[in-house]
């Protein structure tokens, strides 16, 4: 069993690398869910990432980066991408509100 630090480290590593490579496209990056809160889920934890993107072009690259970072840290990083214009229309959606309320906001 892990102590949860790998999951937080994975989210931090993803945030740093995503901002360095695709920062101009990222309006918001939030890590949330049970693993980020520290809930123990077994050997392979899971963290969810909400990415609000100005430009959807790097979506596949960001999903690949999440898989790569997840493998490095023994954590599943699940990516949820929302285009910026859709985010503007859906800021009050329960999913979006929960991510921001419970999560670690990087951007």
Secondary structure, DSSP 8 states (H G I E B T S, - for coil): ---SHHHHHHHHHHHHHHHHHHGGGEEEEEEESHHHHT----SSEEEEEEEEES-GGGHHHHHHHHHHHHHHHTEEEEEEEEEHHHHHHHTTSHHHHHHHHHSEE--
